[in-house]
Amino acid sequence: MNHWPLEVTNLPMLNEPFYALVKGMVEPGRKTAKAYFNSPGWVAFVVTNVWGYTSPGEGANWGSGISGSGWLCQVLWDHYAFTQDEKYLKKMYPILKSAATFYLYSMVKDANHDWLVTAPSESPENAFYLPDGKEASICAGPTIDNQIIRELFMHVIDASHILGRDKAFGKKLEIAENQLPPNQIDFAGRLMEWLRPSKEPFPHMRHMSPIWGLYPGNEISLSGTPKIAEAAKQLMIRRGDISTGWSLAWKINLWARLRKGSHAFKLLKDLLHLTTQKGFSGSGGIYPDLFDACPFFQIDGNFGGTSGIAEMLVQSQAGFIQFLPALPGRWPEGSFSGFCVRGRGVVSAKWDDGKLQSATLKATVGHLFKIDVPKESSCQLYVDHKKMQPVVAEGLREIYLRKGQTAAMAFNR
């Protein structure tokens, strides 16, 4: 979560220490993969440190999550998606490939389906009831693992195409990706957390693990997977709003991805609620020094909240740029500048009476951008002050900008 706002808020240079940390985990992660799974590649669970700790650790109900390395790789890939830096991609590719290799060779067949699943694993900090009424956490193929591994395989396949290497390995990943468990919806219309419907002892669990694919992942979207997005929404309603600080920050991002600006704003207010609570209470807020209250203090609530604000104002994860996707009614007018979108574009926008008035997009590399124009709105486009007519395809404006070119857009309703 500490790295969620880096790319969109134009701080890509801060990815370097993160990249160095992950690179330093690969060799210890190979030993962990061999010792625990007799598998090639590298793996990291959810507990680590600067000395390369990659093994399962602390409590079994959260320290045994097997998809930690896949999640780390998603952050590494995001840096490429935003910067389009192929030199960086070449450096990063062996790390991604080795992480994918581990999952490719360590997953097993599910007993009831022809699915490939992680085992043993767990859905962080949550539990389910066994038939005898006892609580359990350890399972096979939790939804968060399936979403993380699916995105990892897709990123490695894309990287192999871009770099022109490992065609045969990419084909293996494509086959395996099609065997991963799909996102499932239960009888109540909610996204399922485990392979099979399971009653949970903590219906208001603060972790949003099965919705990882909505955020920080990009698998679930209103435009691409509307039924799954609705199921994710229903699970979020079930989990409720009251939570610890870092969880509130995550939920801001999730509701922003669902384009529910008013709900995201409500959670932002909850995140900024003043508290002096020092012990763990299940509810968060912010201390007088503006540090996030888990409680105790956890900095990821601050950085996750920053990311959530950015997600309310601009999104680009679905293959196109959308300005003000989750603008709350309490922000009827305003502006922002200097945010970044995927494809290495820098954007600004201004709005009034809750409606987008103008926006700019500057290309820092040559790239074809797609822009979602608000419905019932006309758009005048200028590239370096020259009026242009963009290509319109599937409701999106398409424009290719060369390095250094700036597109200015004026919107009228």
Summary of the structure (lengths in Angstrom):
residues: 413
radius of gyration: 21.5
end to end distance: 37.7
largest distance: 71.3
contacts: 1418
relative contact order: 0.09
helix: 37%
strand: 19%
